[in-house]
């Protein structure tokens, strides 16, 4: 992982972080990011609960869009977001969404990466479906996992989205597009079956 913390990035507006490893030994204070508006976390970063989101909002007071990709069933992100929507911040690691934040986008990891966590994955998907129905008024957008992506493919897709964003496209921020509508319909049509020790997607 390349540590970003020692760098001063006073004009940075968008940041994508994909990492398979987190360096917990780094203890230097993080430099404020005064112009940062869009953040996309994936890989191991995507497994953090909303506590890291609250901390980031303090460092980036102009943050408007935040995305978690590859959320695993053992992460508390879905649980924390549901507590925010329910107004029950006492049971959440996040005290609520700051006024500057208009979108929080969540996309779970693929079902194939949850073979040994089948029951946890089903519970997480149930929470995400409820959030998809109830969270939009709070700025929370839920996207289903892209079951066609491998772990390396996810990294390549993020790189392609980043380049698209640089050239004026939507990048990963396509929640208001026809693509988002199609993915959301897929989320509600998807059910899951057990085959051996694996939990597999099955269209109804």
Buried (B, 14 or more C-beta within 10 A) or exposed (E): BEEEEEEEBEEBEBBBBBBEEEEEEEEEEBBBBEBBBBBBBBBBBBBBBBEBBBEBBEBBEEBBBBBBBBBBBEBBBBBBBBBBBEEEBEEBBBEBBBEEBEBBBBBBBBBBBBBEBBEBBBBBBEBBBBBBEEBBEBBBBBBBBBEEBEEEEBBEBBEEBBEBBEEEEBBBBBBEEEEBEEBBEBBEEBEBEEEEEEBBBEEE
